């Protein structure tokens, strides 16, 4: 610890600081930083399954204390926050809606894009003043950013007032990490770079009682050249089907109307099982028999979308025909540089198979523009693929290198002005196509799962169709949480306006 770090640290925690010698000894004991080298390894270690439980010595730790979690990123991060909130409350903590009266603040971070990381570092800057005024406040950084070596090094150097850093693989260790942070008054860093455990019976505090996430697997083994996720989330590990089915049945008994099966690469589910042949199609074939009106899954990789899954989805019922299928590029050459392991032709053939058995299926996608070496002609291939598939909508991004990925070593040779121009052209196509698709809904009656009040008008209710179209309409608040029939009156670029069909109070 240099003099500058010592001075900054002493400003934050002025009392009970250890001597430099004591600090050094303690730091070696708890300092477990991430290793990119270890994170790249994919060994044959056996996946261990274990049950979560609050250690007896930590019960009541949170009595009289409040926690606040700010979440960045994808649905998996949202689900992780639900788990951490569950652990906090099992320890006796109470939730709070703001940082001002929180005793513990966690930033659950995303590493997928540089902009997401910049938001977190900016928030840490804002929280520094709060931490200085309240030295007993515990401030932690967790999630995907914590799995990156460069991020941990930056926090150690620039934000020494942070109390704890932990990763995506050891969320179940939160009680132990909190205890270490309370006792040490020094930064606790516990990030596992190699993983293999699947922890069941984790407590969860879900947002609302209408829709629920159900994680079915962890990690990703695809190693797309632009993506940091395989390093931050680790190798693919599937939960056992009986545990997933039990969780879904429990949610059905609680009255949930929709579940979304989650995975970084959800349709690789079961491929790591050595004792049986069992995939996502088999799991969904069992779950469809459970009394929940709607079942979705995300996010898919085209490489693992097999015929068995298509066969099961074609059975319909509560298995919805809205499929998010990221393509990333319409050029086979660019897809090869991305290491996506499929071609334009393979993707279009997969779409053909899906639409053959589900002609009304709604497809959405992800697209990256300006990948290294992408030419104007290759970008045009992306536009033509978008038109050919007829996507309902897309998440579009400008390529930005992520440190530690193979693509970061490539020359980022597409000028930013070209990237922006391509994104603008793509977004115009996406917007025009979306508006055209939604226009077809005018005059039709759709089934809407009512989630609550509209964000823009408390007198208007909002919900989603089976194909994930947002519908706004006026109706009694008593229908919140129900699936009702709504006649569409007007289509906008991204949303639909309608009126509830009077005689349909609840259709499911």
TORNU-195660 format. One record per residue (C-alpha): residue in one letter; x, y, z. Coordinates in nm, 3 decimals, padded with zeros to 5 digits. Each point is the difference from the previous one (the first is absolute). Layout:
N
<site "A" <X Y Z>>
...
# end
This chain:
508
<site "X" <00.000 00.000 00.000>>
<site "X" <00.161 00.329 -00.106>>
<site "X" <-00.028 00.327 00.191>>
<site "X" <-00.277 00.139 -00.220>>
<site "X" <-00.212 -00.314 00.040>>
<site "X" <00.061 00.002 00.375>>
<site "X" <-00.117 00.359 00.028>>
<site "X" <-00.311 -00.058 -00.210>>
<site "X" <-00.083 -00.314 00.195>>
<site "X" <00.044 00.169 00.335>>
<site "X" <-00.239 00.277 -00.109>>
<site "X" <-00.269 -00.261 -00.056>>
<site "X" <00.054 -00.229 00.300>>
<site "X" <00.174 00.216 00.261>>
<site "X" <-00.056 -00.236 00.292>>
<site "X" <00.144 -00.338 00.085>>
<site "X" <00.237 -00.016 -00.299>>
<site "X" <00.256 -00.275 00.008>>
<site "X" <00.369 00.074 -00.026>>
<site "X" <00.155 -00.047 -00.344>>
<site "X" <00.158 -00.326 00.117>>
<site "X" <-00.328 -00.135 00.138>>
<site "X" <-00.186 00.117 -00.309>>
<site "X" <00.244 -00.180 -00.228>>
<site "X" <-00.042 -00.328 00.186>>
<site "X" <-00.379 00.029 00.000>>
<site "X" <-00.016 00.110 -00.363>>
<site "X" <00.187 -00.310 -00.111>>
<site "X" <-00.255 -00.212 00.186>>
<site "X" <-00.314 00.147 -00.163>>
<site "X" <00.129 00.137 -00.330>>
<site "X" <-00.132 -00.236 -00.269>>
<site "X" <00.003 00.200 -00.327>>
<site "X" <-00.125 -00.121 -00.337>>
<site "X" <00.238 -00.159 -00.249>>
<site "X" <-00.072 00.028 -00.371>>
<site "X" <00.233 -00.291 -00.064>>
<site "X" <-00.192 -00.225 00.238>>
<site "X" <-00.336 00.125 -00.130>>
<site "X" <00.094 -00.116 -00.351>>
<site "X" <00.055 -00.357 00.112>>
<site "X" <-00.275 -00.255 -00.058>>
<site "X" <00.098 -00.312 00.188>>
<site "X" <-00.184 -00.326 00.057>>
<site "X" <-00.067 00.073 00.366>>
<site "X" <-00.321 -00.159 00.125>>
<site "X" <-00.286 00.240 00.063>>
<site "X" <-00.091 -00.012 00.367>>
<site "X" <-00.358 00.051 00.118>>
<site "X" <-00.062 00.138 00.346>>
<site "X" <-00.278 00.157 00.207>>
<site "X" <00.017 00.350 00.141>>
<site "X" <-00.041 00.072 00.367>>
<site "X" <00.071 00.299 00.226>>
<site "X" <00.287 -00.092 00.233>>
<site "X" <-00.126 00.008 00.358>>
<site "X" <00.261 00.251 00.113>>
<site "X" <-00.125 00.256 -00.255>>
<site "X" <-00.371 -00.014 00.086>>
<site "X" <-00.125 00.339 00.110>>
<site "X" <00.301 00.180 -00.152>>
<site "X" <-00.229 00.249 -00.169>>
<site "X" <-00.227 00.086 00.290>>
<site "X" <-00.053 00.377 00.000>>
<site "X" <00.184 00.038 -00.331>>
<site "X" <-00.120 00.079 -00.353>>
<site "X" <00.132 -00.100 -00.342>>
<site "X" <-00.020 00.152 -00.347>>
<site "X" <00.095 -00.171 -00.328>>
<site "X" <00.038 00.190 -00.328>>
<site "X" <-00.016 -00.234 -00.298>>
<site "X" <00.157 00.048 -00.343>>
<site "X" <-00.024 -00.225 -00.305>>
<site "X" <-00.195 -00.306 -00.106>>
<site "X" <-00.274 -00.220 00.141>>
<site "X" <00.263 -00.223 00.161>>
<site "X" <00.120 00.297 00.204>>
<site "X" <-00.359 00.076 00.097>>
<site "X" <-00.037 -00.360 00.114>>
<site "X" <00.327 00.017 00.197>>
<site "X" <-00.133 00.311 00.175>>
<site "X" <-00.314 -00.191 00.096>>
<site "X" <00.221 -00.268 00.157>>
<site "X" <00.219 00.249 00.186>>
<site "X" <-00.309 00.181 00.129>>
<site "X" <-00.127 -00.335 00.123>>
<site "X" <00.327 -00.066 00.184>>
<site "X" <00.000 00.347 00.154>>
<site "X" <-00.352 -00.047 00.134>>
<site "X" <00.081 -00.348 00.129>>
<site "X" <00.281 00.167 00.197>>
<site "X" <-00.249 00.247 00.151>>
<site "X" <00.069 00.307 -00.218>>
<site "X" <-00.284 00.216 -00.130>>
<site "X" <-00.012 00.142 -00.355>>
<site "X" <00.007 00.373 -00.067>>
<site "X" <-00.077 00.196 -00.317>>
<site "X" <00.290 00.245 00.030>>
<site "X" <00.368 00.012 00.086>>
<site "X" <-00.039 00.271 00.264>>
<site "X" <-00.121 -00.229 00.279>>
<site "X" <00.164 -00.324 -00.120>>
<site "X" <00.251 -00.177 00.225>>
<site "X" <00.123 -00.215 -00.291>>
<site "X" <00.007 00.109 -00.366>>
<site "X" <00.076 -00.246 -00.278>>
<site "X" <00.055 00.086 -00.365>>
<site "X" <-00.088 -00.314 -00.198>>
<site "X" <00.190 00.069 -00.320>>
<site "X" <00.002 -00.083 -00.370>>
<site "X" <00.313 -00.043 -00.213>>
<site "X" <-00.151 -00.052 -00.344>>
<site "X" <00.085 00.352 -00.124>>
<site "X" <00.237 00.278 00.097>>
<site "X" <-00.287 00.243 00.056>>
<site "X" <-00.145 -00.228 00.269>>
<site "X" <00.332 00.004 00.186>>
<site "X" <00.032 00.377 -00.027>>
<site "X" <-00.339 00.039 00.169>>
<site "X" <00.118 -00.207 00.295>>
<site "X" <00.325 00.193 00.044>>
<site "X" <-00.200 00.322 -00.019>>
<site "X" <-00.234 -00.125 00.271>>
<site "X" <00.297 -00.093 00.220>>
<site "X" <00.117 00.359 -00.031>>
<site "X" <-00.339 00.121 00.126>>
<site "X" <00.000 -00.248 00.288>>
<site "X" <00.346 00.106 00.121>>
<site "X" <-00.145 00.308 00.172>>
<site "X" <-00.267 -00.210 00.170>>
<site "X" <00.264 -00.247 00.118>>
<site "X" <00.220 00.277 00.142>>
<site "X" <-00.290 00.132 00.205>>
<site "X" <-00.098 -00.348 00.120>>
<site "X" <00.312 -00.215 00.056>>
<site "X" <-00.208 -00.293 00.129>>
<site "X" <-00.187 -00.028 -00.331>>
<site "X" <00.102 -00.313 -00.193>>
<site "X" <00.044 00.058 -00.374>>
<site "X" <00.041 -00.298 -00.231>>
<site "X" <00.050 -00.072 -00.370>>
<site "X" <-00.119 -00.336 -00.128>>
<site "X" <-00.116 -00.158 -00.326>>
<site "X" <00.177 -00.033 -00.333>>
<site "X" <00.236 00.299 00.029>>
<site "X" <00.145 -00.154 00.316>>
<site "X" <00.116 -00.299 -00.204>>
<site "X" <00.232 00.221 -00.208>>
<site "X" <00.362 00.044 00.112>>
<site "X" <00.023 00.352 -00.141>>
<site "X" <-00.312 00.112 00.187>>
<site "X" <00.118 -00.134 00.337>>
<site "X" <00.340 00.164 -00.051>>
<site "X" <-00.167 00.331 -00.084>>
<site "X" <-00.221 -00.014 00.311>>
<site "X" <00.302 -00.078 00.217>>
<site "X" <00.186 00.296 -00.146>>
<site "X" <-00.270 00.263 -00.049>>
<site "X" <-00.283 -00.099 00.237>>
<site "X" <00.165 -00.139 00.317>>
<site "X" <-00.308 00.100 00.203>>
<site "X" <-00.186 -00.304 -00.141>>
<site "X" <-00.036 -00.259 00.276>>
<site "X" <-00.058 -00.320 -00.195>>
<site "X" <00.023 -00.146 -00.347>>
<site "X" <-00.147 -00.339 -00.087>>
<site "X" <-00.089 -00.175 -00.321>>
<site "X" <-00.276 -00.191 -00.172>>
<site "X" <00.105 -00.346 00.123>>
<site "X" <-00.008 00.066 00.374>>
<site "X" <-00.323 00.190 00.059>>
<site "X" <-00.097 -00.274 00.246>>
<site "X" <00.302 00.109 00.206>>
<site "X" <-00.157 00.342 00.068>>
<site "X" <-00.047 -00.065 00.376>>
<site "X" <00.370 -00.087 00.037>>
<site "X" <00.111 00.297 -00.210>>
<site "X" <-00.213 00.242 00.203>>
<site "X" <00.142 -00.142 00.321>>
<site "X" <00.357 00.043 -00.124>>
<site "X" <-00.077 00.359 -00.104>>
<site "X" <-00.144 00.087 00.342>>
<site "X" <00.295 -00.150 00.186>>
<site "X" <00.289 00.120 -00.213>>
<site "X" <-00.080 00.362 -00.090>>
<site "X" <00.215 -00.075 -00.306>>
<site "X" <-00.092 -00.088 -00.354>>
<site "X" <-00.114 -00.361 -00.035>>
<site "X" <00.060 -00.145 -00.348>>
<site "X" <-00.143 -00.346 -00.067>>
<site "X" <-00.038 -00.081 -00.368>>
<site "X" <00.007 -00.360 -00.119>>
<site "X" <00.142 -00.035 -00.351>>
<site "X" <-00.064 -00.374 -00.022>>
<site "X" <-00.340 -00.130 00.093>>
<site "X" <-00.203 -00.317 -00.010>>
<site "X" <-00.261 00.014 00.274>>
<site "X" <-00.376 00.027 -00.046>>
<site "X" <-00.165 00.124 00.318>>
<site "X" <-00.367 -00.086 00.053>>
<site "X" <-00.262 00.137 00.242>>
<site "X" <00.134 00.354 -00.020>>
<site "X" <-00.250 00.244 00.153>>
<site "X" <-00.150 00.252 -00.243>>
<site "X" <-00.191 00.324 00.030>>
<site "X" <-00.177 00.023 -00.334>>
<site "X" <-00.126 00.324 -00.148>>
<site "X" <-00.375 -00.034 00.001>>
<site "X" <-00.214 -00.311 -00.009>>
<site "X" <-00.096 -00.011 -00.367>>
<site "X" <00.318 -00.088 -00.193>>
<site "X" <00.307 -00.190 00.120>>
<site "X" <00.347 -00.088 -00.122>>
<site "X" <00.112 -00.362 00.042>>
<site "X" <00.369 -00.057 -00.055>>
<site "X" <00.060 -00.341 -00.158>>
<site "X" <00.374 00.019 -00.069>>
<site "X" <00.308 00.210 00.056>>
<site "X" <00.291 00.106 -00.220>>
<site "X" <00.087 -00.019 -00.368>>
<site "X" <00.255 -00.204 -00.196>>
<site "X" <-00.043 00.166 -00.339>>
<site "X" <00.287 00.255 00.026>>
<site "X" <-00.121 00.241 -00.266>>
<site "X" <00.303 00.218 -00.066>>
<site "X" <-00.169 00.326 00.109>>
<site "X" <-00.164 -00.131 00.317>>
<site "X" <00.128 00.013 00.359>>
<site "X" <-00.285 -00.215 00.141>>
<site "X" <00.178 -00.340 -00.017>>
<site "X" <00.270 00.150 00.224>>
<site "X" <-00.237 00.173 00.243>>
<site "X" <-00.264 -00.273 00.023>>
<site "X" <00.218 -00.307 -00.041>>
<site "X" <-00.059 -00.335 -00.161>>
<site "X" <-00.345 -00.140 -00.078>>
<site "X" <-00.162 -00.171 00.299>>
<site "X" <-00.360 -00.121 -00.011>>
<site "X" <-00.235 -00.033 00.294>>
<site "X" <-00.160 -00.340 00.040>>
<site "X" <-00.342 -00.017 -00.167>>
<site "X" <-00.179 -00.118 00.314>>
<site "X" <00.114 00.311 00.188>>
<site "X" <-00.117 00.231 -00.280>>
<site "X" <-00.336 -00.174 -00.032>>
<site "X" <-00.053 00.022 00.376>>
<site "X" <00.070 00.375 -00.009>>
<site "X" <-00.241 00.051 -00.289>>
<site "X" <-00.272 -00.200 00.178>>
<site "X" <00.051 00.212 00.309>>
<site "X" <-00.041 00.318 -00.208>>
<site "X" <-00.317 -00.142 -00.156>>
<site "X" <-00.139 -00.069 00.347>>
<site "X" <00.072 00.361 00.094>>
<site "X" <-00.206 00.122 -00.296>>
<site "X" <00.274 00.127 -00.235>>
<site "X" <-00.127 00.049 -00.355>>
<site "X" <00.328 -00.004 -00.193>>
<site "X" <00.348 -00.144 00.046>>
<site "X" <00.312 00.054 -00.208>>
<site "X" <00.264 -00.273 -00.001>>
<site "X" <00.339 00.170 00.022>>
<site "X" <00.348 -00.088 -00.114>>
<site "X" <00.294 00.181 -00.157>>
<site "X" <-00.040 -00.256 -00.277>>
<site "X" <-00.331 -00.152 00.100>>
<site "X" <-00.034 -00.255 -00.276>>
<site "X" <00.331 -00.163 00.094>>
<site "X" <-00.186 -00.123 00.307>>
<site "X" <00.079 -00.359 00.092>>
<site "X" <00.296 -00.045 -00.232>>
<site "X" <00.230 -00.030 00.302>>
<site "X" <-00.198 -00.289 00.151>>
<site "X" <00.203 -00.320 -00.008>>
<site "X" <-00.263 -00.233 00.146>>
<site "X" <-00.281 00.066 -00.249>>
<site "X" <-00.097 00.150 -00.333>>
<site "X" <-00.227 00.289 00.086>>
<site "X" <-00.026 00.344 -00.159>>
<site "X" <-00.206 00.318 00.005>>
<site "X" <-00.266 -00.159 -00.219>>
<site "X" <-00.046 -00.283 00.250>>
<site "X" <-00.019 00.245 00.291>>
<site "X" <-00.257 00.219 -00.172>>
<site "X" <-00.205 -00.306 -00.096>>
<site "X" <-00.037 -00.074 00.371>>
<site "X" <-00.052 00.359 00.113>>
<site "X" <-00.274 00.061 -00.257>>
<site "X" <-00.219 -00.244 00.198>>
<site "X" <00.018 00.226 00.308>>
<site "X" <-00.291 00.238 00.051>>
<site "X" <00.170 00.329 -00.086>>
<site "X" <-00.154 00.196 -00.291>>
<site "X" <00.325 00.120 -00.158>>
<site "X" <00.350 -00.144 -00.033>>
<site "X" <00.289 00.177 -00.174>>
<site "X" <00.375 -00.055 -00.018>>
<site "X" <00.303 00.218 -00.068>>
<site "X" <00.266 00.041 -00.132>>
<site "X" <00.051 -00.244 -00.287>>
<site "X" <00.307 -00.072 -00.209>>
<site "X" <-00.083 -00.111 -00.357>>
<site "X" <00.272 -00.265 00.019>>
<site "X" <-00.187 -00.192 00.274>>
<site "X" <-00.358 00.047 -00.124>>
<site "X" <-00.075 -00.363 -00.088>>
<site "X" <-00.288 -00.183 -00.167>>
<site "X" <-00.126 -00.145 00.328>>
<site "X" <-00.054 00.351 00.140>>
<site "X" <-00.186 00.107 -00.317>>
<site "X" <-00.215 -00.313 00.021>>
<site "X" <-00.101 00.076 00.361>>
<site "X" <-00.061 00.372 -00.061>>
<site "X" <-00.233 -00.094 -00.286>>
<site "X" <-00.233 -00.163 00.257>>
<site "X" <-00.101 00.352 00.102>>
<site "X" <-00.230 00.035 00.298>>
<site "X" <00.184 00.194 00.267>>
<site "X" <00.328 -00.017 -00.197>>
<site "X" <00.009 00.339 -00.168>>
<site "X" <00.112 00.043 -00.359>>
<site "X" <00.205 00.313 00.065>>
<site "X" <00.366 -00.095 -00.046>>
<site "X" <00.300 00.225 00.059>>
<site "X" <00.269 -00.132 -00.233>>
<site "X" <00.313 00.221 -00.015>>
<site "X" <00.163 -00.004 -00.345>>
<site "X" <00.260 00.280 00.060>>
<site "X" <00.081 00.031 -00.372>>
<site "X" <-00.145 -00.101 -00.335>>
<site "X" <00.343 -00.066 -00.152>>
<site "X" <00.155 -00.347 00.020>>
<site "X" <00.348 00.156 -00.012>>
<site "X" <-00.071 00.226 00.297>>
<site "X" <-00.169 -00.284 00.188>>
<site "X" <00.319 -00.202 -00.047>>
<site "X" <00.209 00.284 00.146>>
<site "X" <-00.244 00.010 00.291>>
<site "X" <00.043 -00.378 00.051>>
<site "X" <-00.377 -00.045 -00.003>>
<site "X" <00.049 -00.345 -00.161>>
<site "X" <-00.292 00.032 -00.242>>
<site "X" <-00.044 00.164 -00.340>>
<site "X" <-00.264 00.228 -00.146>>
<site "X" <-00.139 -00.302 -00.184>>
<site "X" <-00.020 -00.208 00.320>>
<site "X" <-00.186 00.279 00.180>>
<site "X" <-00.252 00.044 -00.283>>
<site "X" <-00.057 -00.377 -00.011>>
<site "X" <-00.069 00.001 00.375>>
<site "X" <-00.252 00.282 -00.047>>
<site "X" <-00.163 -00.198 -00.282>>
<site "X" <-00.038 -00.305 00.228>>
<site "X" <-00.154 00.210 00.277>>
<site "X" <-00.247 00.174 -00.229>>
<site "X" <-00.093 -00.327 -00.170>>
<site "X" <-00.153 -00.134 00.321>>
<site "X" <-00.080 00.339 00.160>>
<site "X" <-00.102 00.224 -00.292>>
<site "X" <-00.109 00.281 00.233>>
<site "X" <00.316 -00.005 00.211>>
<site "X" <00.138 00.338 00.103>>
<site "X" <00.378 00.026 -00.031>>
<site "X" <00.221 00.265 00.159>>
<site "X" <00.377 00.027 -00.012>>
<site "X" <00.327 00.174 00.099>>
<site "X" <00.228 00.165 -00.257>>
<site "X" <00.350 00.150 00.029>>
<site "X" <00.115 00.252 -00.262>>
<site "X" <00.355 00.109 -00.071>>
<site "X" <00.178 -00.321 00.104>>
<site "X" <00.370 00.005 -00.101>>
<site "X" <00.041 -00.035 -00.377>>
<site "X" <-00.374 00.027 -00.070>>
<site "X" <-00.039 00.139 -00.353>>
<site "X" <-00.289 00.196 -00.149>>
<site "X" <-00.099 -00.311 -00.195>>
<site "X" <-00.002 -00.215 00.315>>
<site "X" <-00.213 00.257 00.181>>
<site "X" <-00.244 -00.006 -00.293>>
<site "X" <-00.023 -00.377 00.053>>
<site "X" <-00.120 00.069 00.354>>
<site "X" <-00.270 00.233 -00.130>>
<site "X" <-00.112 -00.254 -00.259>>
<site "X" <-00.014 -00.280 00.258>>
<site "X" <-00.212 00.220 00.227>>
<site "X" <-00.246 00.055 -00.283>>
<site "X" <-00.001 -00.367 -00.101>>
<site "X" <-00.070 -00.129 00.352>>
<site "X" <-00.251 00.274 00.074>>
<site "X" <00.098 00.053 00.364>>
<site "X" <-00.252 00.173 00.221>>
<site "X" <00.273 00.204 00.169>>
<site "X" <00.368 -00.002 00.091>>
<site "X" <00.251 00.119 00.257>>
<site "X" <00.273 00.177 -00.197>>
<site "X" <00.350 00.094 00.113>>
<site "X" <00.316 00.164 -00.124>>
<site "X" <00.298 -00.230 00.048>>
<site "X" <00.233 00.100 00.279>>
<site "X" <00.299 -00.213 00.106>>
<site "X" <-00.009 -00.173 00.340>>
<site "X" <00.338 -00.046 00.163>>
<site "X" <00.096 -00.366 00.029>>
<site "X" <-00.199 -00.118 -00.303>>
<site "X" <00.163 -00.121 -00.325>>
<site "X" <-00.172 00.278 -00.199>>
<site "X" <00.171 00.261 00.217>>
<site "X" <00.327 -00.105 -00.163>>
<site "X" <-00.143 00.060 -00.348>>
<site "X" <00.048 00.339 -00.163>>
<site "X" <-00.315 00.202 00.064>>
<site "X" <00.018 00.131 -00.354>>
<site "X" <-00.356 00.114 -00.067>>
<site "X" <-00.010 00.377 00.066>>
<site "X" <-00.249 00.113 00.263>>
<site "X" <-00.183 00.225 -00.245>>
<site "X" <-00.052 -00.304 -00.225>>
<site "X" <-00.123 -00.207 00.296>>
<site "X" <-00.248 00.271 00.095>>
<site "X" <-00.124 00.036 -00.359>>
<site "X" <-00.053 -00.377 -00.025>>
<site "X" <-00.181 -00.010 00.334>>
<site "X" <-00.226 00.283 -00.114>>
<site "X" <-00.089 -00.184 -00.320>>
<site "X" <-00.060 -00.325 00.187>>
<site "X" <-00.215 00.170 00.261>>
<site "X" <-00.213 00.162 -00.268>>
<site "X" <-00.065 -00.345 -00.147>>
<site "X" <-00.075 -00.142 00.346>>
<site "X" <-00.238 00.287 00.084>>
<site "X" <-00.178 -00.009 -00.336>>
<site "X" <-00.043 -00.378 00.019>>
<site "X" <-00.125 00.017 00.359>>
<site "X" <-00.255 00.267 -00.088>>
<site "X" <-00.118 -00.204 -00.298>>
<site "X" <-00.033 -00.318 00.210>>
<site "X" <-00.194 00.181 00.272>>
<site "X" <-00.230 00.165 -00.256>>
<site "X" <-00.132 -00.349 -00.080>>
<site "X" <-00.139 -00.023 00.355>>
<site "X" <-00.246 00.286 -00.046>>
<site "X" <-00.356 -00.126 00.032>>
<site "X" <00.108 -00.336 00.140>>
<site "X" <-00.069 -00.139 00.346>>
<site "X" <00.306 -00.120 00.194>>
<site "X" <00.056 -00.157 00.339>>
<site "X" <00.193 00.224 00.237>>
<site "X" <00.162 -00.090 00.332>>
<site "X" <-00.069 00.315 00.202>>
<site "X" <00.310 00.096 00.199>>
<site "X" <-00.104 00.331 00.153>>
<site "X" <-00.034 00.370 -00.065>>
<site "X" <00.164 00.159 -00.303>>
<site "X" <00.327 00.175 00.077>>
<site "X" <-00.131 00.317 -00.165>>
<site "X" <-00.356 00.008 00.131>>
<site "X" <-00.132 -00.161 00.321>>
<site "X" <-00.353 00.002 -00.146>>
<site "X" <00.114 -00.236 -00.278>>
<site "X" <00.089 -00.366 00.047>>
<site "X" <00.280 -00.178 -00.185>>
<site "X" <00.081 -00.359 -00.083>>
<site "X" <00.147 -00.231 -00.259>>
<site "X" <-00.142 -00.229 -00.265>>
<site "X" <00.122 -00.354 -00.053>>
<site "X" <00.237 00.138 -00.264>>
<site "X" <00.135 00.252 00.251>>
<site "X" <-00.170 00.308 -00.146>>
<site "X" <-00.064 00.277 00.253>>
<site "X" <-00.366 00.104 00.015>>
<site "X" <-00.140 00.305 00.181>>
<site "X" <-00.372 00.019 00.078>>
<site "X" <-00.249 00.133 00.253>>
<site "X" <-00.159 -00.252 00.234>>
<site "X" <-00.075 -00.052 00.371>>
<site "X" <00.311 -00.065 00.208>>
<site "X" <-00.167 -00.320 00.117>>
<site "X" <00.118 -00.171 -00.321>>
<site "X" <00.370 00.049 00.088>>
<site "X" <00.158 -00.343 00.012>>
<site "X" <-00.260 -00.150 -00.232>>
<site "X" <00.004 -00.089 -00.368>>
<site "X" <-00.273 00.193 -00.180>>
<site "X" <-00.114 00.059 -00.357>>
<site "X" <00.077 00.341 -00.147>>
<site "X" <-00.107 00.138 -00.337>>
<site "X" <00.281 00.198 -00.165>>
<site "X" <-00.104 00.349 -00.109>>
<site "X" <00.329 00.158 -00.098>>
<site "X" <00.352 -00.124 -00.078>>
<site "X" <00.311 00.206 00.073>>
<site "X" <00.365 -00.077 -00.082>>
<site "X" <00.059 -00.212 00.309>>
<site "X" <-00.333 -00.022 00.187>>
<site "X" <-00.370 -00.060 -00.052>>
<site "X" <-00.300 00.191 00.138>>
<site "X" <-00.326 -00.183 00.056>>
<site "X" <-00.312 -00.050 00.206>>
<site "X" <-00.092 -00.298 00.211>>
<site "X" <-00.279 -00.216 -00.137>>
<site "X" <-00.271 00.044 00.264>>
<site "X" <-00.115 -00.360 00.028>>
<site "X" <00.353 -00.139 00.045>>
<site "X" <00.100 00.045 00.363>>
<site "X" <00.255 -00.278 -00.007>>
<site "X" <00.056 -00.250 -00.277>>
<site "X" <00.255 -00.220 00.177>>
# end
